[in-house]
Amino acid sequence: MSWNTLRAVLFILAACSPTRLVPEPPATPASQARSTSGDAPEVTTLIDAGLECIHAKASCELAACRVEVHNECPAPIECVLDMIASCDDEPQPRMVKASARDSLLVDSATTLDAAADCGSRKVTGSRVDAFHCR
C-alpha cells in the first residue's frame, strides 16, 4: 500500500469516527429531587463539567439556574456553578452574578441552585456563565 493511500484511509477513518458527546446524567435520586413550580416548561441541557466521570444537566429560568450533578469519579469532588442574570435597567441592562458550590461523595448526586437578585427590576434573561468540578 502506498503512503498516499494509507494517508487517505486514515483521513477517512478519522472523519468517520464519532464525535465525543457529553454523557446523559443518571436521574437524580428521589430523595434529592426538587420539584419546580411555574407554568413554563423547564428546558434542560447537558453541560460539560470538565471531567468525564461527572454527568450534569443545567436549566435556567427567570433569575435562577440549576445544575443536577452526578459523581461517578473514584474520589469525592467539588463543583462550582456561576450564573448571570440580565436585569432591565436604563440605559443598558445590568448583569447580576450568583454562585453555588457543593461537594459530592463518590457515586452521589446533588443539585446546585444559584439565584441572582434583580431587586425591583424586570429579569430579561439568565444563563450559566461557568460550571466546573474538580
Chimera marker file (.cmm) of the C-alpha trace (Angstrom):
<marker_set name="trace">
<marker id="1" x="0.000" y="0.000" z="0.000" r="1" g="1" b="0" radius="0.5"/>
<marker id="2" x="1.409" y="3.392" z="-0.930" r="1" g="1" b="0" radius="0.5"/>
<marker id="3" x="1.906" y="6.227" z="1.527" r="1" g="1" b="0" radius="0.5"/>
<marker id="4" x="-0.784" y="8.367" z="-0.166" r="1" g="1" b="0" radius="0.5"/>
<marker id="5" x="-3.321" y="5.525" z="0.003" r="1" g="1" b="0" radius="0.5"/>
<marker id="6" x="-2.547" y="4.960" z="3.691" r="1" g="1" b="0" radius="0.5"/>
<marker id="7" x="-2.978" y="8.692" z="4.434" r="1" g="1" b="0" radius="0.5"/>
<marker id="8" x="-6.308" y="8.721" z="2.575" r="1" g="1" b="0" radius="0.5"/>
<marker id="9" x="-7.572" y="5.704" z="4.534" r="1" g="1" b="0" radius="0.5"/>
<marker id="10" x="-6.507" y="7.259" z="7.866" r="1" g="1" b="0" radius="0.5"/>
<marker id="11" x="-8.165" y="10.552" z="6.922" r="1" g="1" b="0" radius="0.5"/>
<marker id="12" x="-11.446" y="8.791" z="6.068" r="1" g="1" b="0" radius="0.5"/>
<marker id="13" x="-11.357" y="6.805" z="9.328" r="1" g="1" b="0" radius="0.5"/>
<marker id="14" x="-10.743" y="9.972" z="11.350" r="1" g="1" b="0" radius="0.5"/>
<marker id="15" x="-13.557" y="11.803" z="9.584" r="1" g="1" b="0" radius="0.5"/>
<marker id="16" x="-15.992" y="8.945" z="10.216" r="1" g="1" b="0" radius="0.5"/>
<marker id="17" x="-15.187" y="8.462" z="13.894" r="1" g="1" b="0" radius="0.5"/>
<marker id="18" x="-17.981" y="9.591" z="16.245" r="1" g="1" b="0" radius="0.5"/>
<marker id="19" x="-17.624" y="12.927" z="17.983" r="1" g="1" b="0" radius="0.5"/>
<marker id="20" x="-17.488" y="12.948" z="21.782" r="1" g="1" b="0" radius="0.5"/>
<marker id="21" x="-20.871" y="13.782" z="23.220" r="1" g="1" b="0" radius="0.5"/>
<marker id="22" x="-21.476" y="14.936" z="26.759" r="1" g="1" b="0" radius="0.5"/>
<marker id="23" x="-22.928" y="11.868" z="28.515" r="1" g="1" b="0" radius="0.5"/>
<marker id="24" x="-26.525" y="11.922" z="29.766" r="1" g="1" b="0" radius="0.5"/>
<marker id="25" x="-26.525" y="12.039" z="33.577" r="1" g="1" b="0" radius="0.5"/>
<marker id="26" x="-28.384" y="9.429" z="35.588" r="1" g="1" b="0" radius="0.5"/>
<marker id="27" x="-31.610" y="10.586" z="37.180" r="1" g="1" b="0" radius="0.5"/>
<marker id="28" x="-31.287" y="12.460" z="40.447" r="1" g="1" b="0" radius="0.5"/>
<marker id="29" x="-32.277" y="10.139" z="43.312" r="1" g="1" b="0" radius="0.5"/>
<marker id="30" x="-35.839" y="10.733" z="44.553" r="1" g="1" b="0" radius="0.5"/>
<marker id="31" x="-34.511" y="11.754" z="47.962" r="1" g="1" b="0" radius="0.5"/>
<marker id="32" x="-32.618" y="14.634" z="46.349" r="1" g="1" b="0" radius="0.5"/>
<marker id="33" x="-35.055" y="15.625" z="43.603" r="1" g="1" b="0" radius="0.5"/>
<marker id="34" x="-36.709" y="19.010" z="43.935" r="1" g="1" b="0" radius="0.5"/>
<marker id="35" x="-39.951" y="19.967" z="42.292" r="1" g="1" b="0" radius="0.5"/>
<marker id="36" x="-40.220" y="23.109" z="40.224" r="1" g="1" b="0" radius="0.5"/>
<marker id="37" x="-43.257" y="25.303" z="40.071" r="1" g="1" b="0" radius="0.5"/>
<marker id="38" x="-44.329" y="27.562" z="37.277" r="1" g="1" b="0" radius="0.5"/>
<marker id="39" x="-46.251" y="27.475" z="34.048" r="1" g="1" b="0" radius="0.5"/>
<marker id="40" x="-43.337" y="27.448" z="31.598" r="1" g="1" b="0" radius="0.5"/>
<marker id="41" x="-41.677" y="24.106" z="30.917" r="1" g="1" b="0" radius="0.5"/>
<marker id="42" x="-38.074" y="23.958" z="32.048" r="1" g="1" b="0" radius="0.5"/>
<marker id="43" x="-35.537" y="23.492" z="29.243" r="1" g="1" b="0" radius="0.5"/>
<marker id="44" x="-32.655" y="21.256" z="30.329" r="1" g="1" b="0" radius="0.5"/>
<marker id="45" x="-29.326" y="20.929" z="28.520" r="1" g="1" b="0" radius="0.5"/>
<marker id="46" x="-26.358" y="18.658" z="29.100" r="1" g="1" b="0" radius="0.5"/>
<marker id="47" x="-23.349" y="20.550" z="30.394" r="1" g="1" b="0" radius="0.5"/>
<marker id="48" x="-19.658" y="19.645" z="30.433" r="1" g="1" b="0" radius="0.5"/>
<marker id="49" x="-18.167" y="19.642" z="33.943" r="1" g="1" b="0" radius="0.5"/>
<marker id="50" x="-14.569" y="19.272" z="32.796" r="1" g="1" b="0" radius="0.5"/>
<marker id="51" x="-14.294" y="15.636" z="33.963" r="1" g="1" b="0" radius="0.5"/>
<marker id="52" x="-15.561" y="12.627" z="32.020" r="1" g="1" b="0" radius="0.5"/>
<marker id="53" x="-16.762" y="10.903" z="35.207" r="1" g="1" b="0" radius="0.5"/>
<marker id="54" x="-19.145" y="13.799" z="36.052" r="1" g="1" b="0" radius="0.5"/>
<marker id="55" x="-22.591" y="13.900" z="34.448" r="1" g="1" b="0" radius="0.5"/>
<marker id="56" x="-24.533" y="17.160" z="34.633" r="1" g="1" b="0" radius="0.5"/>
<marker id="57" x="-27.531" y="18.909" z="33.124" r="1" g="1" b="0" radius="0.5"/>
<marker id="58" x="-28.467" y="22.561" z="33.537" r="1" g="1" b="0" radius="0.5"/>
<marker id="59" x="-31.586" y="24.684" z="33.284" r="1" g="1" b="0" radius="0.5"/>
<marker id="60" x="-32.296" y="28.374" z="33.851" r="1" g="1" b="0" radius="0.5"/>
<marker id="61" x="-35.490" y="30.337" z="34.314" r="1" g="1" b="0" radius="0.5"/>
<marker id="62" x="-36.021" y="33.930" z="35.350" r="1" g="1" b="0" radius="0.5"/>
<marker id="63" x="-33.026" y="34.855" z="37.538" r="1" g="1" b="0" radius="0.5"/>
<marker id="64" x="-32.122" y="31.336" z="38.678" r="1" g="1" b="0" radius="0.5"/>
<marker id="65" x="-30.102" y="28.448" z="37.262" r="1" g="1" b="0" radius="0.5"/>
<marker id="66" x="-29.990" y="24.839" z="38.432" r="1" g="1" b="0" radius="0.5"/>
<marker id="67" x="-27.455" y="22.108" z="37.652" r="1" g="1" b="0" radius="0.5"/>
<marker id="68" x="-28.098" y="18.456" z="38.513" r="1" g="1" b="0" radius="0.5"/>
<marker id="69" x="-24.769" y="16.711" z="39.053" r="1" g="1" b="0" radius="0.5"/>
<marker id="70" x="-23.893" y="13.025" z="39.431" r="1" g="1" b="0" radius="0.5"/>
<marker id="71" x="-20.379" y="12.000" z="40.532" r="1" g="1" b="0" radius="0.5"/>
<marker id="72" x="-19.141" y="8.725" z="39.053" r="1" g="1" b="0" radius="0.5"/>
<marker id="73" x="-15.485" y="9.571" z="39.768" r="1" g="1" b="0" radius="0.5"/>
<marker id="74" x="-13.360" y="7.328" z="42.020" r="1" g="1" b="0" radius="0.5"/>
<marker id="75" x="-12.930" y="10.204" z="44.505" r="1" g="1" b="0" radius="0.5"/>
<marker id="76" x="-15.040" y="12.975" z="46.081" r="1" g="1" b="0" radius="0.5"/>
<marker id="77" x="-15.249" y="16.200" z="44.053" r="1" g="1" b="0" radius="0.5"/>
<marker id="78" x="-16.313" y="19.812" z="44.449" r="1" g="1" b="0" radius="0.5"/>
<marker id="79" x="-18.432" y="21.588" z="41.812" r="1" g="1" b="0" radius="0.5"/>
<marker id="80" x="-18.948" y="25.319" z="41.285" r="1" g="1" b="0" radius="0.5"/>
<marker id="81" x="-21.813" y="26.945" z="39.351" r="1" g="1" b="0" radius="0.5"/>
<marker id="82" x="-21.569" y="30.602" z="38.263" r="1" g="1" b="0" radius="0.5"/>
<marker id="83" x="-24.592" y="32.195" z="36.589" r="1" g="1" b="0" radius="0.5"/>
<marker id="84" x="-25.534" y="35.620" z="35.215" r="1" g="1" b="0" radius="0.5"/>
<marker id="85" x="-28.949" y="37.266" z="35.084" r="1" g="1" b="0" radius="0.5"/>
<marker id="86" x="-29.743" y="40.274" z="32.936" r="1" g="1" b="0" radius="0.5"/>
<marker id="87" x="-31.865" y="42.915" z="34.696" r="1" g="1" b="0" radius="0.5"/>
<marker id="88" x="-33.808" y="45.600" z="32.806" r="1" g="1" b="0" radius="0.5"/>
<marker id="89" x="-32.124" y="48.910" z="33.595" r="1" g="1" b="0" radius="0.5"/>
<marker id="90" x="-31.865" y="52.174" z="31.665" r="1" g="1" b="0" radius="0.5"/>
<marker id="91" x="-29.934" y="52.957" z="29.510" r="1" g="1" b="0" radius="0.5"/>
<marker id="92" x="-28.402" y="49.430" z="29.390" r="1" g="1" b="0" radius="0.5"/>
<marker id="93" x="-29.281" y="46.111" z="31.027" r="1" g="1" b="0" radius="0.5"/>
<marker id="94" x="-27.448" y="45.371" z="34.263" r="1" g="1" b="0" radius="0.5"/>
<marker id="95" x="-25.754" y="41.983" z="34.725" r="1" g="1" b="0" radius="0.5"/>
<marker id="96" x="-26.060" y="40.368" z="38.147" r="1" g="1" b="0" radius="0.5"/>
<marker id="97" x="-23.980" y="37.327" z="39.126" r="1" g="1" b="0" radius="0.5"/>
<marker id="98" x="-24.647" y="34.473" z="41.546" r="1" g="1" b="0" radius="0.5"/>
<marker id="99" x="-22.766" y="31.309" z="42.511" r="1" g="1" b="0" radius="0.5"/>
<marker id="100" x="-23.309" y="27.954" z="44.169" r="1" g="1" b="0" radius="0.5"/>
<marker id="101" x="-20.877" y="25.235" z="45.196" r="1" g="1" b="0" radius="0.5"/>
<marker id="102" x="-21.185" y="21.785" z="46.693" r="1" g="1" b="0" radius="0.5"/>
<marker id="103" x="-19.082" y="18.697" z="47.410" r="1" g="1" b="0" radius="0.5"/>
<marker id="104" x="-20.110" y="15.272" z="46.183" r="1" g="1" b="0" radius="0.5"/>
<marker id="105" x="-19.060" y="11.918" z="47.563" r="1" g="1" b="0" radius="0.5"/>
<marker id="106" x="-18.273" y="9.028" z="45.224" r="1" g="1" b="0" radius="0.5"/>
<marker id="107" x="-21.366" y="7.809" z="43.332" r="1" g="1" b="0" radius="0.5"/>
<marker id="108" x="-23.645" y="10.528" z="44.686" r="1" g="1" b="0" radius="0.5"/>
<marker id="109" x="-25.831" y="13.239" z="43.175" r="1" g="1" b="0" radius="0.5"/>
<marker id="110" x="-26.870" y="16.746" z="44.117" r="1" g="1" b="0" radius="0.5"/>
<marker id="111" x="-28.484" y="19.849" z="42.678" r="1" g="1" b="0" radius="0.5"/>
<marker id="112" x="-26.749" y="23.230" z="42.688" r="1" g="1" b="0" radius="0.5"/>
<marker id="113" x="-29.077" y="26.241" z="42.653" r="1" g="1" b="0" radius="0.5"/>
<marker id="114" x="-27.916" y="29.828" z="42.087" r="1" g="1" b="0" radius="0.5"/>
<marker id="115" x="-30.274" y="32.815" z="42.037" r="1" g="1" b="0" radius="0.5"/>
<marker id="116" x="-29.386" y="36.409" z="41.174" r="1" g="1" b="0" radius="0.5"/>
<marker id="117" x="-31.257" y="39.342" z="42.716" r="1" g="1" b="0" radius="0.5"/>
<marker id="118" x="-32.504" y="41.976" z="40.256" r="1" g="1" b="0" radius="0.5"/>
<marker id="119" x="-34.403" y="43.788" z="43.017" r="1" g="1" b="0" radius="0.5"/>
<marker id="120" x="-37.499" y="45.506" z="41.635" r="1" g="1" b="0" radius="0.5"/>
<marker id="121" x="-36.176" y="45.406" z="38.054" r="1" g="1" b="0" radius="0.5"/>
<marker id="122" x="-37.565" y="43.010" z="35.462" r="1" g="1" b="0" radius="0.5"/>
<marker id="123" x="-35.406" y="39.967" z="34.643" r="1" g="1" b="0" radius="0.5"/>
<marker id="124" x="-34.753" y="39.755" z="30.898" r="1" g="1" b="0" radius="0.5"/>
<marker id="125" x="-32.709" y="36.537" z="30.894" r="1" g="1" b="0" radius="0.5"/>
<marker id="126" x="-30.328" y="34.246" z="32.711" r="1" g="1" b="0" radius="0.5"/>
<marker id="127" x="-27.614" y="31.770" z="31.757" r="1" g="1" b="0" radius="0.5"/>
<marker id="128" x="-24.898" y="29.564" z="33.186" r="1" g="1" b="0" radius="0.5"/>
<marker id="129" x="-21.656" y="31.530" z="32.993" r="1" g="1" b="0" radius="0.5"/>
<marker id="130" x="-19.331" y="28.736" z="34.132" r="1" g="1" b="0" radius="0.5"/>
<marker id="131" x="-19.576" y="25.267" z="35.611" r="1" g="1" b="0" radius="0.5"/>
<marker id="132" x="-16.677" y="23.059" z="36.650" r="1" g="1" b="0" radius="0.5"/>
<marker id="133" x="-15.830" y="20.260" z="39.013" r="1" g="1" b="0" radius="0.5"/>
<marker id="134" x="-12.503" y="19.194" z="40.461" r="1" g="1" b="0" radius="0.5"/>
<link id1="1" id2="2" r="1" g="1" b="0" radius="0.2"/>
<link id1="2" id2="3" r="1" g="1" b="0" radius="0.2"/>
<link id1="3" id2="4" r="1" g="1" b="0" radius="0.2"/>
<link id1="4" id2="5" r="1" g="1" b="0" radius="0.2"/>
<link id1="5" id2="6" r="1" g="1" b="0" radius="0.2"/>
<link id1="6" id2="7" r="1" g="1" b="0" radius="0.2"/>
<link id1="7" id2="8" r="1" g="1" b="0" radius="0.2"/>
<link id1="8" id2="9" r="1" g="1" b="0" radius="0.2"/>
<link id1="9" id2="10" r="1" g="1" b="0" radius="0.2"/>
<link id1="10" id2="11" r="1" g="1" b="0" radius="0.2"/>
<link id1="11" id2="12" r="1" g="1" b="0" radius="0.2"/>
<link id1="12" id2="13" r="1" g="1" b="0" radius="0.2"/>
<link id1="13" id2="14" r="1" g="1" b="0" radius="0.2"/>
<link id1="14" id2="15" r="1" g="1" b="0" radius="0.2"/>
<link id1="15" id2="16" r="1" g="1" b="0" radius="0.2"/>
<link id1="16" id2="17" r="1" g="1" b="0" radius="0.2"/>
<link id1="17" id2="18" r="1" g="1" b="0" radius="0.2"/>
<link id1="18" id2="19" r="1" g="1" b="0" radius="0.2"/>
<link id1="19" id2="20" r="1" g="1" b="0" radius="0.2"/>
<link id1="20" id2="21" r="1" g="1" b="0" radius="0.2"/>
<link id1="21" id2="22" r="1" g="1" b="0" radius="0.2"/>
<link id1="22" id2="23" r="1" g="1" b="0" radius="0.2"/>
<link id1="23" id2="24" r="1" g="1" b="0" radius="0.2"/>
<link id1="24" id2="25" r="1" g="1" b="0" radius="0.2"/>
<link id1="25" id2="26" r="1" g="1" b="0" radius="0.2"/>
<link id1="26" id2="27" r="1" g="1" b="0" radius="0.2"/>
<link id1="27" id2="28" r="1" g="1" b="0" radius="0.2"/>
<link id1="28" id2="29" r="1" g="1" b="0" radius="0.2"/>
<link id1="29" id2="30" r="1" g="1" b="0" radius="0.2"/>
<link id1="30" id2="31" r="1" g="1" b="0" radius="0.2"/>
<link id1="31" id2="32" r="1" g="1" b="0" radius="0.2"/>
<link id1="32" id2="33" r="1" g="1" b="0" radius="0.2"/>
<link id1="33" id2="34" r="1" g="1" b="0" radius="0.2"/>
<link id1="34" id2="35" r="1" g="1" b="0" radius="0.2"/>
<link id1="35" id2="36" r="1" g="1" b="0" radius="0.2"/>
<link id1="36" id2="37" r="1" g="1" b="0" radius="0.2"/>
<link id1="37" id2="38" r="1" g="1" b="0" radius="0.2"/>
<link id1="38" id2="39" r="1" g="1" b="0" radius="0.2"/>
<link id1="39" id2="40" r="1" g="1" b="0" radius="0.2"/>
<link id1="40" id2="41" r="1" g="1" b="0" radius="0.2"/>
<link id1="41" id2="42" r="1" g="1" b="0" radius="0.2"/>
<link id1="42" id2="43" r="1" g="1" b="0" radius="0.2"/>
<link id1="43" id2="44" r="1" g="1" b="0" radius="0.2"/>
<link id1="44" id2="45" r="1" g="1" b="0" radius="0.2"/>
<link id1="45" id2="46" r="1" g="1" b="0" radius="0.2"/>
<link id1="46" id2="47" r="1" g="1" b="0" radius="0.2"/>
<link id1="47" id2="48" r="1" g="1" b="0" radius="0.2"/>
<link id1="48" id2="49" r="1" g="1" b="0" radius="0.2"/>
<link id1="49" id2="50" r="1" g="1" b="0" radius="0.2"/>
<link id1="50" id2="51" r="1" g="1" b="0" radius="0.2"/>
<link id1="51" id2="52" r="1" g="1" b="0" radius="0.2"/>
<link id1="52" id2="53" r="1" g="1" b="0" radius="0.2"/>
<link id1="53" id2="54" r="1" g="1" b="0" radius="0.2"/>
<link id1="54" id2="55" r="1" g="1" b="0" radius="0.2"/>
<link id1="55" id2="56" r="1" g="1" b="0" radius="0.2"/>
<link id1="56" id2="57" r="1" g="1" b="0" radius="0.2"/>
<link id1="57" id2="58" r="1" g="1" b="0" radius="0.2"/>
<link id1="58" id2="59" r="1" g="1" b="0" radius="0.2"/>
<link id1="59" id2="60" r="1" g="1" b="0" radius="0.2"/>
<link id1="60" id2="61" r="1" g="1" b="0" radius="0.2"/>
<link id1="61" id2="62" r="1" g="1" b="0" radius="0.2"/>
<link id1="62" id2="63" r="1" g="1" b="0" radius="0.2"/>
<link id1="63" id2="64" r="1" g="1" b="0" radius="0.2"/>
<link id1="64" id2="65" r="1" g="1" b="0" radius="0.2"/>
<link id1="65" id2="66" r="1" g="1" b="0" radius="0.2"/>
<link id1="66" id2="67" r="1" g="1" b="0" radius="0.2"/>
<link id1="67" id2="68" r="1" g="1" b="0" radius="0.2"/>
<link id1="68" id2="69" r="1" g="1" b="0" radius="0.2"/>
<link id1="69" id2="70" r="1" g="1" b="0" radius="0.2"/>
<link id1="70" id2="71" r="1" g="1" b="0" radius="0.2"/>
<link id1="71" id2="72" r="1" g="1" b="0" radius="0.2"/>
<link id1="72" id2="73" r="1" g="1" b="0" radius="0.2"/>
<link id1="73" id2="74" r="1" g="1" b="0" radius="0.2"/>
<link id1="74" id2="75" r="1" g="1" b="0" radius="0.2"/>
<link id1="75" id2="76" r="1" g="1" b="0" radius="0.2"/>
<link id1="76" id2="77" r="1" g="1" b="0" radius="0.2"/>
<link id1="77" id2="78" r="1" g="1" b="0" radius="0.2"/>
<link id1="78" id2="79" r="1" g="1" b="0" radius="0.2"/>
<link id1="79" id2="80" r="1" g="1" b="0" radius="0.2"/>
<link id1="80" id2="81" r="1" g="1" b="0" radius="0.2"/>
<link id1="81" id2="82" r="1" g="1" b="0" radius="0.2"/>
<link id1="82" id2="83" r="1" g="1" b="0" radius="0.2"/>
<link id1="83" id2="84" r="1" g="1" b="0" radius="0.2"/>
<link id1="84" id2="85" r="1" g="1" b="0" radius="0.2"/>
<link id1="85" id2="86" r="1" g="1" b="0" radius="0.2"/>
<link id1="86" id2="87" r="1" g="1" b="0" radius="0.2"/>
<link id1="87" id2="88" r="1" g="1" b="0" radius="0.2"/>
<link id1="88" id2="89" r="1" g="1" b="0" radius="0.2"/>
<link id1="89" id2="90" r="1" g="1" b="0" radius="0.2"/>
<link id1="90" id2="91" r="1" g="1" b="0" radius="0.2"/>
<link id1="91" id2="92" r="1" g="1" b="0" radius="0.2"/>
<link id1="92" id2="93" r="1" g="1" b="0" radius="0.2"/>
<link id1="93" id2="94" r="1" g="1" b="0" radius="0.2"/>
<link id1="94" id2="95" r="1" g="1" b="0" radius="0.2"/>
<link id1="95" id2="96" r="1" g="1" b="0" radius="0.2"/>
<link id1="96" id2="97" r="1" g="1" b="0" radius="0.2"/>
<link id1="97" id2="98" r="1" g="1" b="0" radius="0.2"/>
<link id1="98" id2="99" r="1" g="1" b="0" radius="0.2"/>
<link id1="99" id2="100" r="1" g="1" b="0" radius="0.2"/>
<link id1="100" id2="101" r="1" g="1" b="0" radius="0.2"/>
<link id1="101" id2="102" r="1" g="1" b="0" radius="0.2"/>
<link id1="102" id2="103" r="1" g="1" b="0" radius="0.2"/>
<link id1="103" id2="104" r="1" g="1" b="0" radius="0.2"/>
<link id1="104" id2="105" r="1" g="1" b="0" radius="0.2"/>
<link id1="105" id2="106" r="1" g="1" b="0" radius="0.2"/>
<link id1="106" id2="107" r="1" g="1" b="0" radius="0.2"/>
<link id1="107" id2="108" r="1" g="1" b="0" radius="0.2"/>
<link id1="108" id2="109" r="1" g="1" b="0" radius="0.2"/>
<link id1="109" id2="110" r="1" g="1" b="0" radius="0.2"/>
<link id1="110" id2="111" r="1" g="1" b="0" radius="0.2"/>
<link id1="111" id2="112" r="1" g="1" b="0" radius="0.2"/>
<link id1="112" id2="113" r="1" g="1" b="0" radius="0.2"/>
<link id1="113" id2="114" r="1" g="1" b="0" radius="0.2"/>
<link id1="114" id2="115" r="1" g="1" b="0" radius="0.2"/>
<link id1="115" id2="116" r="1" g="1" b="0" radius="0.2"/>
<link id1="116" id2="117" r="1" g="1" b="0" radius="0.2"/>
<link id1="117" id2="118" r="1" g="1" b="0" radius="0.2"/>
<link id1="118" id2="119" r="1" g="1" b="0" radius="0.2"/>
<link id1="119" id2="120" r="1" g="1" b="0" radius="0.2"/>
<link id1="120" id2="121" r="1" g="1" b="0" radius="0.2"/>
<link id1="121" id2="122" r="1" g="1" b="0" radius="0.2"/>
<link id1="122" id2="123" r="1" g="1" b="0" radius="0.2"/>
<link id1="123" id2="124" r="1" g="1" b="0" radius="0.2"/>
<link id1="124" id2="125" r="1" g="1" b="0" radius="0.2"/>
<link id1="125" id2="126" r="1" g="1" b="0" radius="0.2"/>
<link id1="126" id2="127" r="1" g="1" b="0" radius="0.2"/>
<link id1="127" id2="128" r="1" g="1" b="0" radius="0.2"/>
<link id1="128" id2="129" r="1" g="1" b="0" radius="0.2"/>
<link id1="129" id2="130" r="1" g="1" b="0" radius="0.2"/>
<link id1="130" id2="131" r="1" g="1" b="0" radius="0.2"/>
<link id1="131" id2="132" r="1" g="1" b="0" radius="0.2"/>
<link id1="132" id2="133" r="1" g="1" b="0" radius="0.2"/>
<link id1="133" id2="134" r="1" g="1" b="0" radius="0.2"/>
</marker_set>
